[in-house]
Each structure stands twice: as C-alpha cells, then as structure tokens.
Amino acid sequence: MVDDMMSFYTGNHPGGVPGLLPRPYYWWEGGALMGSLIDYWYYTADTRWNNVTEEGLLFQVGPNNDYMPPNQTMTEGNDDQGFWGMAVMSAAEHNFQNPPDDKPQWLALAQAVFNTQAARWEKKDCGGGLRWQIFTWNNGYNYKNSISQACFFNIAARLARYTGNQSYADWAEQTWDWMVATGLLDLRNYYIYDGMHVENCSSITPYQWTYNTGAFLQGAAAMYNYSTRAAQVETWRERIDGLLNGSQVFYTGDNKNIMTEVACEPVDLCDLDQQSFKAYLSRWMAATTKWAPWTYGRIKPLLESSAMAAAATCTGGDNGRMCGLKWNTRKWDGSTGAGQQMAAMEVVLANTIEEARLPVTNWTGGTSPGDPGAGGADVGRKNREFPPISTAEKAGAYILTILAIVGLILGSVFVLIDENDRSSPSERLVRLCSAAGNWSRGLLKLQGQGSKNLSLNKYRFQCRARALHCGPVAVYPHKDPILGLDAFSEALRALKSHRLLDFYAGRFASYGNTHYTIALGKRLLMTNEVENIKTILGTKMDDWPIDGPRLLATLPVLGPDSIFTSNGEAWHRARALLKPSFVRDQVADLKCFDRHIKDMLAAIPDDGTTFDIQSVLSDMTMDSSTDFLLGSSTHLLTEASPEAQQFVKDFEYASRESAKKARLGPILYHLPHRKLKEAVRGLREYVRFYLRRARAEKKSGVARERKYVFLDELLKANPPEDYTIDQILSILIAGRDTTATAMTSAFYFLARSPSAVEKLREEINSVDDENPTWEQLKHMKYLNNVIKEALRLFTPVATNSRTANKETVLPRGGGKDGSQPILVPKGMSVRWTSHALHRKQDVYGPDADEFRPERWDSDLRVSWEYIPFSGGPRICPGQQFALTQIAYTLFKFFRMFRAIEARDSGPLLAQTNLTISFPYGCLVSVTRA
Ligand code: HEM
C-alpha cells in the first residue's frame, strides 16, 4: 500500500522537490504525506521510506526553520503550516530518526510552528482565534476556520504532553474555549463546523470535515494524558467522549460504521484536498486510544469496519490495487489519488494500534532536542519575499485591470488593482471572480483545483452546497475564462438570426440538462429538468417569484401590479380578480369569436395567391381580444379606425422594445427610452377610454350588444382605474400573440402534411353543424391532437424564467452527472425552455422533432413534460379560452378550404421575445373546398 501511495510522490525523482506532491496537489498535502510515512514506519518498522521522509521534512522548513518557505507564502495558511508542524511532532513522539546535528530538529520545528502561530492569535475579530490565511493580502485572511485552530490546538496539546510545559496547555485550553464560545465547536452535539468570516462572527459556515474532529480528538487525548488534576482529567475525558459522539456523523452505511467524508463524498464533490481527510481522522482516532485507552473499545470496531470497506475499494487503476474514495460502496469508484491511498493505508494501519508503541515524551525516552524559542521571527507575516514578476504576469495583470474596468462599466464589480500588489495574474483573476460573485469563474475554476488555499468567502456558496449535500453544476458553457464573451456573442448571433431556440437546445445537448451560462457578465442557470421546472412553478413557487429577465420584459408596459408582473399577495389579489372572468359560459360563447373568424376567412385570397397566414391570424386575435376584453374590436381585418391602428402599433412596438430592453441587463435597462414611454402612454390611454365608456354605460344602464364583456365583469369589483388597465393589458399581452403563434404553427405543419389535413377534414366534415358548439369541438379527437402537437413543437411561451428569492435547492443538476440536487443562491435567475423540453427524445421518442398528431393517441403520458400553458398556481387561466378559439378557427378554416400549401421552404425561424413569433411570417396558399 505504501508503494502505491508513494507512486504519486515525485519529490525523490530527479528534478523533483523533496517534500512536495506534484501539482495540482498543494504544499500542505506534502506535509500530510510525510506524516503518513512516519505512521507507516511507526506501525510496520519498515524503514525503506525513512530517508525520503526525513529529506522531505527538512527540505521544506524554510530559511527560519518554521515551515514558512518563501515560495509557498503566496498561499500559505495557518492550517497548511500546521500540517507540517503535526508531522514533525509525530516524528518527535515516535522517535523517528533524528536529523543530523546541523539541521533543525523535529521537536524544535514543531515548537517553531507553534510559536509563529501563537503570535498570530488575534483578539480583535471574533474575540480571538487564528485567521485562516497568514498574509493580509491573501484571500481567506478574513476567515477564521476550524482546521487552523485544530492544528494549533493539536500541536499545543501534544507539546504540553511531550515537554510538560504548562504554557502550551494554556494555549490549548484557550483555543478550545474560543472554539466553544464562537459556536464553531457546538457542545450540544460536539459537531465542529468549518469556520466564519470575521465580518460576521455569528454566521458560521456549517459543513463538517473529518479532519477537524480528528485533530481535536487527538489533541483532547493529549490534554487528558497531560492533565494531573482530577477535575481537569474528568473535563478532558468528557470532551473526548463528546468528540467521539460527534464523530458518529462521519459514519455511514447500514451499520453506520464506515467512515465517510459526508460533506462531499455522497455528491462526488470531494476536491483533491478533501480526498485525503479520512486519512487524518483514522490516524488521530488510533492515536487517541494510546492516551485515552478507554476509547479503544469504541474506536477499534469503527476502524475495523472502515478498513475492511476501504480495502474492498482497492481494486482499481492499471495495477488493480489502487483504492477508491467511497469506502461505503465497497468497490472501486473509479477515482485514484494520493489522498485515497493515504486514507486507505492509514485506516488499515490504524487497526494495529494496540501493538504499536506508546508515543514518547521528554521523560519517557524522547530524543528530539527542542527549542522553546524557535520560530519567533515569523518572517513573512508582515513582509513577503516575492518571486520575480515575469513579463507574462505583467501582461496578465494589465488585461485583468482592463477587465475589471469593463466589469465596472457593465455594472458588475470593480476590483482595485493596487500597483504594489505583486500577486500573480491567476491570483488576481481569482480575486476578480470572487468579487464579481456573479461572474462565472469563481466557483468553477476553484472547484476544479480544490479551494483550500483560496478564500472561502467566495466559496461560501459552494461550501454551503457541500454542507447540504447538493453540488453545484460543474459545467459552464463558455470558453472565455472571464466574461464568457464568446458564449454571449454566440447567443447574440443566434438571437439575431432567430435561432435562439436551437442555440439553447444545442447547449442542453452539449452541457447537460442543467448548466450555468453567462448573460452580460451575470450568471444564469439554465435547466431542462422536469423536476426542477415542477419545483419552480409548483412545489416551491414561493421561492421563485417573477423577477429578473422575465419581469424586466413586461414591467415597462404593465407596471408592477399586474397579474403578469406581481408576486405574493399582490398576485393573489390580481388573480382572484381575474379568475372569475374566465368563466365557462364565456369560454363556450363562440358567437363573439365567429364574427372575427368570418372576417379572417374573407381576408384570405382563395385564388392560389401566396399570403402570410401569420399576419391575418395576428390581426384576427387582436380584433377578437379587444372585442372580448373592451367590448370594442380594433377591426384590423376590416375597417380599423386611426386610433385602433395607432393602438396596435403602440402595442407591438412596446412589446418588442420592452423585450429588447430586458436583454440589456439590469443596468442599461434603466436608460431612458422616450419612444417606448410614449407608446405605453398611448396604449394605456386607449384602454382608459373604453374603461371610462364602460363605466359610464354601466351607470346609465345602457345595454351591451354582447352579453359578455370582460371589462364589465372586472368593473363589478370596482378596482382602481390604472389597476384595471394593468390587468386588461396583461391579458392582451398574455392572450393575443400566444394564440396567434399557436394557430400559425398549426397551419405551418398542416401545410406540410397533406395526410394530416385529410384526416382532420374527415373529422371536421363528420359534424353536421356549420357552427360547432364548445362540446362538439372538445370531442373532436384528431383536431385536438393537431393542436396539442402544434403547441408542443412551437410552444408560444418557448422560454421562461424565475428568480430565487432565497437560497434554495432544486432537485436536479448538481453533482458530477447532474443527477443530484443543486443549491441555487438567492438572486439567481433560472431559465428553462419549454421548446427544448417538448422535444425531449426520452419523453417523445426519436421522432420528437416531427409533427405527428397521432402520437397523442398512443399511451404517451405526460404531465410536467408538456407545459405549453405552464403549470402550478400560475397556470394560464386563458387555456380553455385559447384552445377553444384555435379549435374553432381550424374547424371553420377547413370547412372553407380543402387544402393548404406551404409557399416557403426552409425551417421555421422563431423570434424570441416574451412569446415567440415567426419573423418571416408563414407563407401559404389555399384551395377552396
Ligand atoms: C395558446 C395560447 C396561450 C398560451 C400558449 C399561453 C401560455 C401561458 C403561459 C406559459 C403562461 C405562464 C407565464 C408565466 O408564468 O410566466 C400564461 C400565463 C397567463 N396567461 Fe396564457 N397562454 C395562452 C393564451 C392565453 C389567453 C387567450 C389568455 C387570456 C384571455 C391568457 C391569459 C393568461 C394570464 C392572465 C396569465 C398570467 C397568469 C398568472 O400569472 O397568474 N393566456 N399563459
């Protein structure tokens, strides 16, 4: 096992650096590996690796013999230094071969680490503790994490035991007390949480790692062993038992006895660092039994079951012996690494702890010379020795400066790049991304590299995700490392060429059903997962209000109080007001509609001339909508008044421009748009005129020509005038273009499918009445299949979005394969495309892109996989109204015409605004029956 572990080590190869694991492993893990080598020798007495170990431990001490080598200070944290300190402490305790006299000695090195860290104890923020990072300029300086305290506590306690010096014990006590006082160590369950930012000491990052518990456990055992006063002995005994109770959280499996890195293993998100953590819990649990012997009966069975499970995973790699990460699967999980090998080896060796020697002290055979004053210089804490800055780094720094300014212009962030800041471009990049928050790079890059040496501040979210066992999606569909410019310009090109829906579909195919994308420097989560859409629209609707892009696209026209733009109470009020107006009587009243159909049919050339059917259908839906809503049609198909023509012009302009504005993003969105404002004012005044007329007629008791007018129904509740206008315009926006698009796409497909037309006509002609009733239409199966299929393939609301109003979880998209839950941060907008959803081959079969109305005759069962009218509480209230109109139009059309022929070739391109429309129309010709 040791040889397999050492197959990752290159420090003893020609050109290798002693003590270091090769990149991408961090420096600290070299120290941890040295600790494993000392353990290996301690348990087995095999000395083969001792010289390599000694060489590695001595090579990394740095010029002041305190494990602060200048080339590591860029990222060195107290915990990193601590791991080297604990390794040399083990060397002293096990009487590992002592270095030559002219070299620093193990115990003195451990004391140097302790001294430098004790000097860093800082009371100002959070009342004490060590910061994670040592240097003010490093990310993570403002974070106080448990592992930094754990390493310090562990070394202090062991030094107290080894040297008998009470001042070490005092520091250990103080560290323990501070951990408890801050809540990082929760005495109710002895859970140890990750850490906290000094800006808010009460906001604790709540995930738990095995190594924190392990380091405190062994330290507590050292304190127990060191203590002489009965009360103190009893206190530490209690604490050890408490920590052992708390450690139970790390054991999973049927019998809860297999060690597991629970914050990352189940979701396949353990980074390179975390892959090794179980090595340390194993190491320190075993060591605990030496100083707190009563724990043996409890610890040994856990080590045994874990070792057996770990060994069962060691069947991988080219040699068939490499160990995996997930012990509780009892088979190799396909992963290999130094961490996996260290962990498996340590847990197996730990099982022989009973036979192993007791660690020594100064009085019980310890031979390592100490130096209580070592490490006092603590160089680097205030001054850093910089590696020379290269030309490439300078160039990188300039680029990043420019990008930072671009970030400001785009309204995202500005990262001040200080002339004296000598950090490398990649460090700056990381800082830029972290400050940007919304920018893509932060989470992604660091997730790949392991985030240990980088600020947890920027990973707070990722860490939360781990803690909650829901991994972030790992795929970012842009190549540009910073702004995602190429993805953005590709999307813009697709939008301009009316292929945005294909572009989205391509992204889903390439990057999975849930992935992040970039729009104007802001991250946006794309999802095509049925479960996620159901959660957003249904089960967790309250977490997902209309906001972000979806809101911006309608706000200029509708204002914040309409049914289409409001949320919460305001939305409930608007919905309650409108819902009764969608009554069955009105839906089934086809008389109002019949008039406009007749106008439309009369406007169609029946001499074989090519015409754009979308145009006549749009006119018809505007005429019928205004008639139904206001009691007065625009009569676009016959003799529209100049006011009506202006109204329609304003309506179309305002819809188009507000959609465009939404695409500019939240900053540029606020630029004034005078023409849009004027168009909106015109729209509202037009509706206001009819509203006042309806009020006046109501007052004077003038009878309506038609029995049902939507406005009359609304006025029964006597809402304020502008509020009523908001709602009327909402329905116009919601109902007009959607219905026109649904009809256009039905004709588009029928014009290309003579057999479907034949079948449809057969069904239509089987009805005796010229004017079918609502019930008759409902019973026409093929007709309804045609409509369903058209709504599937070109669903009018092709994309939609919502924005999380709190940190929340979606069921799918996290983890390596996207099958795990995913944590979504507050403020993140999530977009789905019903267009892509409706064409999923796993739901609709390999011919999902084809128009085949018959598919609805089969046993195709869909629920959230088919959502042309959305779903959940905000489901379209106009659904029956729209379906009836479409069915009636098709019925009347095919009673009059026996054939429809496509007069354009090429794919049907879609312009994507709030609803889709066909930018080049839909050219057809017809033949009279
Ligand atoms: C084929 C035609 C139609 C389709 C495909 C359709 C689709 C939709 C969709 C997908 C939504 C949800 C939008 C969102 O939550 O962001 C919606 C909402 C809505 N639709 Fe429709 N719709 C159609 C016709 C109509 C008609 C004819 C009316 C009214 C006469 C109407 C009134 C509404 C209203 C008021 C809402 C907002 C509901 C709410 O937020 O509570 N729709 N529609």
Boltz pocket constraint, residues with backbone or C-beta under 6 A from the ligand:
constraints:
  - pocket:
      binder: B
      contacts: [[A, 550], [A, 563], [A, 564], [A, 575], [A, 730], [A, 731], [A, 734], [A, 735], [A, 736], [A, 738], [A, 739], [A, 742], [A, 795], [A, 796], [A, 797], [A, 800], [A, 801], [A, 867], [A, 868], [A, 869], [A, 870], [A, 873], [A, 874], [A, 875], [A, 876], [A, 877], [A, 878], [A, 879], [A, 881], [A, 882], [A, 883]]
      max_distance: 6.0
